[in-house]
Amino acid sequence: EAELVESVRLQLDNIAIYSNEIELNSQYQTNVISSTLKKIQDTMNVKTVTTNLKDSSKNIAVIVGPKEHLKSAVDKFEGIIKNIDKMVEETILIDPKYHKHFVGKKSELINRIIDDCGGNATISFPSSSSNSEFVVVQGFRDSVSMAVNKMRSYVEMFKLHIEIELNVPQKYHRSIVGPKGCVVREISSKFNVNIKLPFKPNHVNGNDNSADNEPINSNNFPSDVILISGMPDDCYAARDALVEMIPVTREVEIPYDLHFTIIGQKGKNIRNLVDKYNVHIDVPSSDAKSNIIKIFGPVKKIEEVIMEMMQQTYEVKFDVDSKWHSKIIGRKGNIINKIRMDRNVKIIFPNKNDIQNNTIVIIGTESNAKAAKEDILKILDGFNNLYVEEVNINSNVHSRLIGAQGARIKKIMKNFEVEIHFPRNDEPNNDTVTVYGKEENVHEAIRHLEEVADEYIQELEVEMFEKSKLENNKNGYENGTANNNGYVNGGITWEHPTPNTASNKDFPSFRAADTANNPTDASGTNNAWNIPRRH
């Protein structure tokens, strides 16, 4: 608690209050003092206030702040007080129709004049409802004289001002005003002119309440007319700038198969163009297969958009042996997809079935497309520096070496730290397998492949023999016939003479038929079946 009390005491020691009673003889001195105190407060980290004492005609000026700032603030204030008697007041007559030029845009011109005079003057215009010509300037004599001369010069310049009209359909006015009124403000500031539209720009930006932006009376003023006032050359230059902002629709022809580069991943590219240039871009659907893209916006902006679109469709083509394509693509496309994301480009590989085509196509901006090509060539350099050897392995066992979803060959490549390339079935030398890696690893991998391939070939020969045997048996059953060398039944040959189907010996009869043909067998002890009869 003692430490807290001491800390608070030290903070209180850094706060001091200075007050000085000043008797002001005229209202203009009070205004100057107030203006001076405000400037001290804004620049010297102190608080200031002026107030009247009760039952007294005197005014009190109070300055409050830390000790280190307070002394310099008091010294500056006292220096001004010493020269208070040197302050003067002068009245200048200015036609009320020119007042708006001084007080408009948040009194921008008045503040500029005061700053040019060293800040030692104040300028007071009458209210617009009074329609008075009297403008009062107060301050040190030199500053007042300089401010009056500047104001008179501005009035002479305002007399040369003209007002011109620009007819623009009102539906385009918001495009001319721009987001939050930025376009019309920029043109007005650049050419030092006043621009009036039939509606307030603060309807758009919500924060500009200056007199210059008052709405034009719709009963007396055409809704399509924009008024521009200022010096003649400035007005015409501002009019040309506004005309450039009038939106139009322009069509640009870009092959539909390149539209994806304009759109970008998840629409990223096209959103950037819309936000950057404040335009609307209509890209046809992929089903339409139309080459026409429509752009709506200011002419100058459209030209910039078209130029950037053309830059995004820059193509780079180069050949890479198709045997490396899968390695460049990577497992599930992880390698090539990273390049696409990093460089914001489209990379197209030839169809797997087109073995004669080795061309890779990259589409994007020129710099990004070239950078993506260099990324691919760096990957390719890593493969070109490897030891390479080819081995002939019967193509009938390639699928067994590869395994389901490449599981076997991936395991071999991992164990021996090599890359193994199998030819396509339609390639001329489809028995040739290529192995890449360190020389020692390649030799070991080839030796292993040959051993495994020999085992698979033996298994394949056995399977083929068994299959052939089953096929022969099947054909015999389906096409079974008799011949003079024996009885053929379903492909099985019995090694004895063809039986006589009329013989009772080979085909004995039953009971009555047998008794009729063999009456001596009535006892039942002798018959062709040699089966005793039961009584």
Secondary structure as UniProt FT lines:
FT   HELIX           2..13
FT   STRAND          15..22
FT   HELIX           27..44
FT   STRAND          47..52
FT   TURN            54..55
FT   STRAND          59..66
FT   HELIX           67..82
FT   HELIX           84..86
FT   STRAND          87..93
FT   HELIX           96..98
FT   HELIX           99..116
FT   TURN            117..119
FT   STRAND          121..124
FT   TURN            128..131
FT   STRAND          134..140
FT   HELIX           141..159
FT   STRAND          162..167
FT   HELIX           170..172
FT   HELIX           173..177
FT   HELIX           179..181
FT   HELIX           182..191
FT   STRAND          194..196
FT   HELIX           202..205
FT   HELIX           211..213
FT   TURN            218..220
FT   TURN            223..224
FT   STRAND          225..230
FT   HELIX           232..244
FT   STRAND          247..253
FT   HELIX           256..258
FT   HELIX           259..263
FT   HELIX           265..267
FT   HELIX           268..277
FT   STRAND          280..282
FT   TURN            286..289
FT   STRAND          292..298
FT   HELIX           299..312
FT   STRAND          314..319
FT   HELIX           322..324
FT   HELIX           325..329
FT   HELIX           331..333
FT   HELIX           334..343
FT   STRAND          346..348
FT   TURN            352..353
FT   TURN            355..356
FT   STRAND          359..364
FT   HELIX           366..384
FT   STRAND          387..392
FT   HELIX           395..397
FT   HELIX           398..402
FT   HELIX           404..406
FT   HELIX           407..416
FT   STRAND          418..421
FT   TURN            425..426
FT   TURN            428..431
FT   STRAND          432..437
FT   HELIX           439..478
FT   TURN            484..485
FT   STRAND          486..489
FT   TURN            490..491
FT   STRAND          492..494
FT   TURN            501..502
FT   TURN            504..506
FT   HELIX           511..517
FT   HELIX           519..523
FT   TURN            528..529
//
